[in-house]
Amino acid sequence: MTPPNTNQNIKVWDWSIRVFHWSLPLLIFLLWFSQDQGEMARHFLFGQILLAMLVYRVIWGFIGTPYARFKHFLYGPKAFLAYFKHFFSSNKPRYLSHNPMGGFMVLVLMGGVIFQLVTGLFTTDDIFTFGPLYETVSRSTSAWMSRWHYLFFDWLLILIGLHLAAILLYKIRGEGLVKAMFSGKKAASEQDQDQLAANAMQSFPWLRFVLAVALTLLVVFIVFHVDYA
């Protein structure tokens, strides 16, 4: 395996990961706005899109491009503590993909968004609005889901705020993360802890992409378009 040359810009994030990353905050805003305006038909339409995005990202985390796979940026407690220990030092470990703290934040953020979505699938206002899976659970379970779907959104905003604060902190310390999520490229270094072969991202795996999209559409159909009444 030939590592990338020092300071060579290499592809890290494929186009689908970048589309997912920038679409997610827009979609969360649209979900909030549509609910706030009482436009529940649009709210559920945006919910379908969110479900599709999350299912795709989970699948892509196992069969996608190398740097997008969970096994590449989710680390154990030892690596997390080692990175945290040296975070403010000059010899902080460097990563092309998410570092151990960043990988943990990805997991927490995705978990938060998934929780917000899943609770919404079972929610009801007992008058006009019923989630697509409302009929599959007891009324007490639906009430619990509805309550948490309403309450957890504020916590999700806090998680998003922490994510933005972390990005700003990295920028202040000289490590810009936003540009790479636009271009997909980062400057490689001999100090990178997670560098792959220089040709690891040369081609996009279209066959696996089609498989991921097909499975995603199947899940969305089962959740939103099967009659459970």
C-alpha positions as CSV (number, residue, x, y, z in Angstrom):
1,M,0.0,0.0,0.0
2,T,1.4,3.3,-1.1
3,P,0.5,6.2,1.2
4,P,-0.2,9.6,-0.2
5,N,2.7,12.0,-0.6
6,T,3.1,14.8,2.0
7,N,0.9,17.8,1.3
8,Q,-0.7,16.1,-1.6
9,N,-4.4,16.9,-1.9
10,I,-6.3,13.6,-2.0
11,K,-9.9,12.7,-2.2
12,V,-11.4,11.8,1.2
13,W,-15.2,12.5,0.9
14,D,-17.1,11.2,-2.1
15,W,-19.8,13.3,-3.6
16,S,-22.7,11.4,-2.0
17,I,-21.2,12.0,1.5
18,R,-20.9,15.7,0.7
19,V,-24.5,15.9,-0.6
20,F,-25.7,14.1,2.6
21,H,-23.7,16.4,4.8
22,W,-25.0,19.7,3.4
23,S,-28.5,18.5,2.8
24,L,-29.0,17.3,6.4
25,P,-29.1,20.7,8.1
26,L,-31.3,22.1,5.3
27,L,-33.7,19.2,5.8
28,I,-33.8,19.6,9.5
29,F,-34.7,23.3,9.1
30,L,-37.5,22.4,6.5
31,L,-38.9,19.8,8.9
32,W,-39.0,22.3,11.8
33,F,-40.5,25.1,9.5
34,S,-43.2,22.9,8.0
35,Q,-44.3,21.7,11.4
36,D,-44.2,25.2,12.8
37,Q,-46.4,26.3,9.9
38,G,-48.8,23.4,10.4
39,E,-48.0,22.0,6.9
40,M,-47.9,18.4,8.0
41,A,-48.2,16.9,4.5
42,R,-44.9,18.6,3.7
43,H,-43.5,17.6,7.1
44,F,-44.1,14.0,6.3
45,L,-42.7,14.4,2.8
46,F,-39.5,15.8,4.3
47,G,-39.6,13.0,6.8
48,Q,-39.5,10.5,3.9
49,I,-36.4,12.2,2.5
50,L,-34.7,12.3,5.9
51,L,-35.4,8.5,6.3
52,A,-33.9,7.9,2.9
53,M,-30.8,9.9,3.7
54,L,-30.2,8.2,7.0
55,V,-30.8,4.7,5.7
56,Y,-28.4,5.4,2.8
57,R,-25.8,6.8,5.1
58,V,-25.9,3.8,7.4
59,I,-25.7,1.4,4.4
60,W,-22.9,3.5,2.9
61,G,-21.1,3.3,6.3
62,F,-20.6,-0.4,5.6
63,I,-20.2,-0.7,1.8
64,G,-19.3,2.8,0.7
65,T,-16.0,4.5,-0.2
66,P,-13.1,3.8,2.2
67,Y,-13.1,7.0,4.3
68,A,-17.0,6.9,4.6
69,R,-17.0,3.6,6.3
70,F,-17.7,3.5,10.0
71,K,-14.8,1.1,10.7
72,H,-12.5,3.8,9.3
73,F,-13.4,6.6,11.8
74,L,-15.1,5.0,14.8
75,Y,-12.4,4.2,17.4
76,G,-12.2,2.5,20.7
77,P,-11.9,4.2,24.1
78,K,-8.0,4.0,24.0
79,A,-7.7,6.0,20.8
80,F,-10.4,8.5,22.0
81,L,-8.6,9.2,25.3
82,A,-5.2,9.4,23.6
83,Y,-6.6,12.0,21.1
84,F,-8.4,13.9,23.8
85,K,-5.2,14.0,26.0
86,H,-3.2,15.6,23.2
87,F,-6.0,17.8,21.7
88,F,-4.5,21.1,22.8
89,S,-0.9,20.1,22.3
90,S,1.3,20.9,19.3
91,N,1.7,17.2,18.5
92,K,-2.0,16.4,18.3
93,P,-2.6,13.3,16.2
94,R,-3.7,14.1,12.6
95,Y,-6.4,12.3,10.7
96,L,-7.7,12.6,7.1
97,S,-11.1,11.3,7.9
98,H,-12.9,12.0,11.2
99,N,-10.5,11.9,14.2
100,P,-11.7,9.8,17.3
101,M,-13.6,12.7,18.8
102,G,-15.1,13.7,15.5
103,G,-16.1,10.1,14.8
104,F,-17.8,10.0,18.2
105,M,-19.6,13.2,17.4
106,V,-20.8,11.8,14.1
107,L,-22.2,8.8,16.0
108,V,-24.0,11.0,18.5
109,L,-25.4,13.4,15.9
110,M,-26.7,10.6,13.7
111,G,-28.1,8.8,16.7
112,G,-29.9,12.0,17.7
113,V,-31.4,12.6,14.3
114,I,-32.4,8.9,14.0
115,F,-34.1,9.2,17.4
116,Q,-36.0,12.3,16.3
117,L,-37.0,10.6,13.1
118,V,-38.1,7.3,14.6
119,T,-40.2,8.9,17.3
120,G,-41.9,10.9,14.6
121,L,-42.9,7.8,12.8
122,F,-45.2,6.8,15.7
123,T,-46.4,10.2,16.8
124,T,-50.0,11.6,16.8
125,D,-51.8,14.7,17.9
126,D,-55.0,12.5,18.4
127,I,-56.9,14.7,15.9
128,F,-55.5,15.0,12.4
129,T,-51.8,13.9,12.4
130,F,-50.7,10.3,12.6
131,G,-47.3,8.9,11.9
132,P,-47.0,6.1,9.3
133,L,-46.3,3.5,12.0
134,Y,-48.8,4.8,14.5
135,E,-51.1,1.8,14.1
136,T,-48.3,-0.7,14.9
137,V,-47.8,0.3,18.5
138,S,-50.1,0.7,21.6
139,R,-51.6,4.1,22.4
140,S,-49.3,4.5,25.4
141,T,-46.3,3.9,23.3
142,S,-47.4,6.3,20.7
143,A,-48.0,8.9,23.4
144,W,-44.5,8.3,24.7
145,M,-43.1,8.7,21.2
146,S,-45.1,11.9,20.6
147,R,-43.9,13.4,23.8
148,W,-40.2,12.7,23.1
149,H,-40.5,13.8,19.4
150,Y,-41.6,17.2,20.7
151,L,-39.1,17.4,23.6
152,F,-36.0,16.0,22.0
153,F,-35.8,18.6,19.2
154,D,-34.3,21.1,21.6
155,W,-31.6,18.6,22.6
156,L,-30.9,18.0,18.9
157,L,-30.3,21.7,18.4
158,I,-27.8,21.6,21.3
159,L,-25.9,18.8,19.6
160,I,-25.9,20.7,16.4
161,G,-24.6,23.8,18.3
162,L,-21.8,21.7,19.8
163,H,-20.9,20.4,16.4
164,L,-20.6,24.0,15.0
165,A,-18.6,25.1,18.0
166,A,-16.1,22.2,17.4
167,I,-15.7,23.2,13.8
168,L,-15.0,26.8,14.8
169,L,-12.5,25.6,17.4
170,Y,-10.6,23.5,14.8
171,K,-10.6,26.5,12.5
172,I,-9.1,28.6,15.2
173,R,-6.4,26.0,15.7
174,G,-5.5,26.0,12.0
175,E,-7.4,22.9,10.8
176,G,-10.2,23.9,8.5
177,L,-12.9,21.2,8.0
178,V,-15.5,23.0,6.0
179,K,-13.5,23.4,2.8
180,A,-12.8,19.7,2.7
181,M,-16.5,18.9,2.9
182,F,-17.1,21.1,-0.2
183,S,-14.2,19.9,-2.3
184,G,-14.0,16.4,-0.9
185,K,-10.2,16.8,-0.7
186,K,-7.7,17.2,2.1
187,A,-4.0,17.7,2.2
188,A,-2.3,14.5,3.2
189,S,0.6,14.4,5.6
190,E,3.1,11.9,6.9
191,Q,1.6,12.4,10.3
192,D,-1.9,11.2,9.2
193,Q,-3.0,8.3,11.4
194,D,-5.6,6.9,9.0
195,Q,-4.2,7.4,5.5
196,L,-5.0,4.7,2.9
197,A,-3.4,3.8,-0.4
198,A,-3.0,6.8,-2.7
199,N,-5.5,5.1,-5.2
200,A,-8.1,4.2,-2.6
201,M,-10.5,6.9,-3.9
202,Q,-9.7,6.8,-7.6
203,S,-13.1,5.5,-8.7
204,F,-16.6,5.7,-7.3
205,P,-18.3,2.3,-6.6
206,W,-21.4,2.8,-8.7
207,L,-22.7,-0.8,-8.4
208,R,-22.6,-0.6,-4.6
209,F,-24.2,2.9,-4.8
210,V,-27.1,1.5,-6.8
211,L,-27.5,-1.3,-4.3
212,A,-27.6,1.2,-1.4
213,V,-30.2,3.3,-3.2
214,A,-32.4,0.3,-3.9
215,L,-32.3,-0.9,-0.3
216,T,-33.0,2.7,0.8
217,L,-36.1,3.0,-1.4
218,L,-37.3,-0.3,-0.2
219,V,-37.1,0.8,3.5
220,V,-38.9,4.1,2.7
221,F,-41.6,2.2,0.9
222,I,-42.1,-0.2,3.7
223,V,-42.3,2.5,6.4
224,F,-44.3,5.2,4.6
225,H,-46.4,3.4,1.9
226,V,-47.5,0.1,3.4
227,D,-51.0,0.3,5.1
228,Y,-50.7,-0.9,8.7
229,A,-54.3,-0.1,9.7
